[in-house]
Amino acid sequence: MHTPTLTFPPETLLRAQEVRVAFFDVDGVLTDAGLWYSADGETLKRFSSLDGHGIKLLRRAGIEPAVVTGRDSAALRQRLRALGIRHVHYGTEDKRPAAEAILAALGLTWAQAAAIGDDWPDLPVLTRCAFAAAPPSAHAEVLARVHHVTRAAAGTGAAREFCDVLLVASGRYATLLAEALA
């Protein structure tokens, strides 16, 4: 048996233990918050494969990934489709109702939800979830209200670290690691 390398404080794991849905913001979480535009006005985004793999592992562990984002673009839609994310609200500035609609569709409550975000529009979701996280570049008001600040930066592993916390808390991390090592 392989012993996992990752450890998190017990109080962090206890907060995340009952999580069954994980909400992700996009800009400033799955990306570095930079907005690139082509000469034709097309939005270009860079995504981390580490983050993507973490999101796929969540589903294998029985935790539904969901995205509530204030923006919409072809690049974003393509990436989320590739990750198999089924619950997505695009172009949503008021994120709480969108998250509540996803919770209702899944038959879950805020006590079974986690979220990662970086700015004020994310606060209504972050402050209601059982477990909330943010990348280190998040706004000070967000950092003051979350339960975990990732070591990894936005767009370069912050979402994966959030996923890892949820996987360890769910008790599925070691099994998934063993399957990967087999």
Salt bridges, closest charged atoms under 4 A:
ASP25 OD1 - LYS95 NZ 2.80
ASP27 OD1 - LYS45 NZ 2.64
ASP27 OD2 - ARG71 NE 3.10
GLU64 OE2 - ARG59 NH2 3.39
GLU64 OE1 - ARG86 NH2 2.81
ASP72 OD1 - ARG77 NE 2.84
GLU100 OE1 - ARG96 NH1 2.72
ASP122 OD1 - LYS95 NZ 2.67
GLU141 OE1 - ARG145 NH1 2.69
GLU161 OE2 - HIS148 NE2 2.86
ASP164 OD1 - ARG160 NE 3.11
GLU179 OE1 - ARG60 NH2 2.41
